[in-house]
């Protein structure tokens, strides 16, 4: 097992793929956070529209 871990530690062939994977994961996390913020604001906007409509109709 130690021999295998030493070989993995010295292997540099997959380092670029791992780095790209980390970059992509950070971009995805940022995108999900942005989508959540937009979704919350969109929900708030439609709630204000509903409240104004109910007030105008008298409900």
DOMI-818843 format. One record per residue (C-alpha): residue number from 1; y, z, x; chain. Coordinates in steps of 0.02 Angstrom, whole numbers, plus 32768, in hexadecimal, padded with zeros to 4 digits. Layout:
% residues N
<atom><vexmar>NUM</vexmar><v>Y</v><w>Z</w><u>X</u><drenlo>A</drenlo></atom>
...
//
This chain:
% residues 59
<atom><vexmar>1</vexmar><v>8000</v><w>8000</w><u>8000</u><drenlo>A</drenlo></atom>
<atom><vexmar>2</vexmar><v>8078</v><w>802B</w><u>808D</u><drenlo>A</drenlo></atom>
<atom><vexmar>3</vexmar><v>8054</v><w>7F83</w><u>80DE</u><drenlo>A</drenlo></atom>
<atom><vexmar>4</vexmar><v>807D</v><w>7F2A</w><u>803B</u><drenlo>A</drenlo></atom>
<atom><vexmar>5</vexmar><v>8121</v><w>7F89</w><u>8024</u><drenlo>A</drenlo></atom>
<atom><vexmar>6</vexmar><v>8153</v><w>7F64</w><u>80D8</u><drenlo>A</drenlo></atom>
<atom><vexmar>7</vexmar><v>8131</v><w>7EAA</w><u>80BB</u><drenlo>A</drenlo></atom>
<atom><vexmar>8</vexmar><v>8198</v><w>7EAC</w><u>801B</u><drenlo>A</drenlo></atom>
<atom><vexmar>9</vexmar><v>8226</v><w>7F06</w><u>8075</u><drenlo>A</drenlo></atom>
<atom><vexmar>10</vexmar><v>822D</v><w>7E83</w><u>80FE</u><drenlo>A</drenlo></atom>
<atom><vexmar>11</vexmar><v>821D</v><w>7DEC</w><u>808A</u><drenlo>A</drenlo></atom>
<atom><vexmar>12</vexmar><v>82C7</v><w>7D98</w><u>8074</u><drenlo>A</drenlo></atom>
<atom><vexmar>13</vexmar><v>828F</v><w>7CFD</w><u>8015</u><drenlo>A</drenlo></atom>
<atom><vexmar>14</vexmar><v>82B3</v><w>7D42</w><u>7F68</u><drenlo>A</drenlo></atom>
<atom><vexmar>15</vexmar><v>8355</v><w>7D9A</w><u>7F95</u><drenlo>A</drenlo></atom>
<atom><vexmar>16</vexmar><v>83C4</v><w>7D0E</w><u>7F54</u><drenlo>A</drenlo></atom>
<atom><vexmar>17</vexmar><v>8368</v><w>7D07</w><u>7EAE</u><drenlo>A</drenlo></atom>
<atom><vexmar>18</vexmar><v>837B</v><w>7DC2</w><u>7E9B</u><drenlo>A</drenlo></atom>
<atom><vexmar>19</vexmar><v>8435</v><w>7DB8</w><u>7EC1</u><drenlo>A</drenlo></atom>
<atom><vexmar>20</vexmar><v>844C</v><w>7D2D</w><u>7E41</u><drenlo>A</drenlo></atom>
<atom><vexmar>21</vexmar><v>83E9</v><w>7D95</w><u>7DC4</u><drenlo>A</drenlo></atom>
<atom><vexmar>22</vexmar><v>845C</v><w>7E29</w><u>7DE0</u><drenlo>A</drenlo></atom>
<atom><vexmar>23</vexmar><v>84F7</v><w>7DBD</w><u>7DCC</u><drenlo>A</drenlo></atom>
<atom><vexmar>24</vexmar><v>84B4</v><w>7D72</w><u>7D2A</u><drenlo>A</drenlo></atom>
<atom><vexmar>25</vexmar><v>8488</v><w>7E1E</w><u>7CE7</u><drenlo>A</drenlo></atom>
<atom><vexmar>26</vexmar><v>853A</v><w>7E5C</w><u>7D07</u><drenlo>A</drenlo></atom>
<atom><vexmar>27</vexmar><v>8581</v><w>7DC3</w><u>7CAF</u><drenlo>A</drenlo></atom>
<atom><vexmar>28</vexmar><v>850F</v><w>7DE2</w><u>7C1A</u><drenlo>A</drenlo></atom>
<atom><vexmar>29</vexmar><v>8543</v><w>7E99</w><u>7C11</u><drenlo>A</drenlo></atom>
<atom><vexmar>30</vexmar><v>85FB</v><w>7E67</w><u>7C12</u><drenlo>A</drenlo></atom>
<atom><vexmar>31</vexmar><v>85DD</v><w>7DE3</w><u>7B8C</u><drenlo>A</drenlo></atom>
<atom><vexmar>32</vexmar><v>8581</v><w>7E5C</w><u>7B1B</u><drenlo>A</drenlo></atom>
<atom><vexmar>33</vexmar><v>860E</v><w>7EDB</w><u>7B2E</u><drenlo>A</drenlo></atom>
<atom><vexmar>34</vexmar><v>868E</v><w>7E56</w><u>7B03</u><drenlo>A</drenlo></atom>
<atom><vexmar>35</vexmar><v>862C</v><w>7E1B</w><u>7A6C</u><drenlo>A</drenlo></atom>
<atom><vexmar>36</vexmar><v>861F</v><w>7ECF</w><u>7A2E</u><drenlo>A</drenlo></atom>
<atom><vexmar>37</vexmar><v>86DB</v><w>7EE8</w><u>7A3E</u><drenlo>A</drenlo></atom>
<atom><vexmar>38</vexmar><v>86FE</v><w>7E46</w><u>79E0</u><drenlo>A</drenlo></atom>
<atom><vexmar>39</vexmar><v>867F</v><w>7E74</w><u>7959</u><drenlo>A</drenlo></atom>
<atom><vexmar>40</vexmar><v>86CF</v><w>7F1E</w><u>7940</u><drenlo>A</drenlo></atom>
<atom><vexmar>41</vexmar><v>877C</v><w>7ED3</w><u>792F</u><drenlo>A</drenlo></atom>
<atom><vexmar>42</vexmar><v>873B</v><w>7E4D</w><u>78B8</u><drenlo>A</drenlo></atom>
<atom><vexmar>43</vexmar><v>86EA</v><w>7ED4</w><u>784D</u><drenlo>A</drenlo></atom>
<atom><vexmar>44</vexmar><v>878D</v><w>7F36</w><u>784A</u><drenlo>A</drenlo></atom>
<atom><vexmar>45</vexmar><v>87ED</v><w>7E9B</w><u>7815</u><drenlo>A</drenlo></atom>
<atom><vexmar>46</vexmar><v>8779</v><w>7E76</w><u>7783</u><drenlo>A</drenlo></atom>
<atom><vexmar>47</vexmar><v>877E</v><w>7F2C</w><u>774F</u><drenlo>A</drenlo></atom>
<atom><vexmar>48</vexmar><v>883C</v><w>7F22</w><u>7746</u><drenlo>A</drenlo></atom>
<atom><vexmar>49</vexmar><v>882D</v><w>7E82</w><u>76DE</u><drenlo>A</drenlo></atom>
<atom><vexmar>50</vexmar><v>87B5</v><w>7ED8</w><u>7668</u><drenlo>A</drenlo></atom>
<atom><vexmar>51</vexmar><v>8825</v><w>7F70</w><u>7657</u><drenlo>A</drenlo></atom>
<atom><vexmar>52</vexmar><v>88BE</v><w>7F04</w><u>7634</u><drenlo>A</drenlo></atom>
<atom><vexmar>53</vexmar><v>885E</v><w>7E9D</w><u>75B4</u><drenlo>A</drenlo></atom>
<atom><vexmar>54</vexmar><v>8820</v><w>7F39</w><u>755B</u><drenlo>A</drenlo></atom>
<atom><vexmar>55</vexmar><v>88CF</v><w>7F81</w><u>755A</u><drenlo>A</drenlo></atom>
<atom><vexmar>56</vexmar><v>8918</v><w>7EDF</w><u>7514</u><drenlo>A</drenlo></atom>
<atom><vexmar>57</vexmar><v>8896</v><w>7ED7</w><u>7489</u><drenlo>A</drenlo></atom>
<atom><vexmar>58</vexmar><v>88A7</v><w>7F90</w><u>7465</u><drenlo>A</drenlo></atom>
<atom><vexmar>59</vexmar><v>87F8</v><w>7FCC</w><u>7493</u><drenlo>A</drenlo></atom>
//
